[in-house]
Amino acid sequence: MAADYNERDDSKAVQLETPNLSPSLQGHLGRQLRAAYSELIDEPIPDRFSKLLEELASTQSEKSPKGEE
């Protein structure tokens, strides 16, 4: 049976702890992630995503009060 997340008991929510990673381990993980995703970074953004980003930016600028951009 699937869980109904609309009726969950938030009083039992698990608090996540911040991981303690050494700077050298953080650097190593960062280098590994950059190496794994380097090809993806160089790919062009699909037109569909570009259009969605433009629409989001337009909506955000319409909602922001004048002078706060």
N, C-alpha and C positions, 0 to 999 in steps of 0.2 A: 504494500500500500504506500503510495507517495505521501510525503510529508506536506502538510498544509502550512506554508510559511506565513500566511496571513494571520494565523491564530497561535503563533509561537509565543512562548513565555520568555520575554526579554530579561526577566529577573535571573534566568539561568544562563545568560549569554557568557560565553567564554571570552575572557580578556586576553588578547594576544600580547606577548612580551616582545619588546624590541630586541632583535638579535644583536649579540655582541660579536662583531667580526673585526679582526685586527685589520689595520690599514693595508698590510701586505696581502691578506686574503681578499679584501675588497678590490684591490688593484688586480690581483690575479683573476678574479671572477669577471671584472670589467673587461680585461683583455680577451678572455675566452668568449664572452658574449659578443664583443665587437668582431672577433674573428668569425664567429658562427653566423652573424647577421650582416657581414660586410657586403655581400652581394645584394642583399635586399635593400640596403641603404642607397645603393647606386641606381636602383630601378626607378623609373618615372612613376609619379603618382597617377593612378587611373583617373580618367576624366570624370567618372562618377563621383569619386572622392573629392576631387577638386571642386566640383559643383556644390557638393554638400558643405564643404568648408567655406565656400563663398557665401552660401545661404546662411550659414551659422554666423559668420562675421557680420553680414548685413542685419540679421535679426538682433545681434548683440549691440550693434551701433544704434539701432532704432530704439532699443530699450534703455540705453545709457543716457543720463541727463546731459544736456548740452554743456560743453566746457569740461567734461570729465574724461575725455578720450585719451 
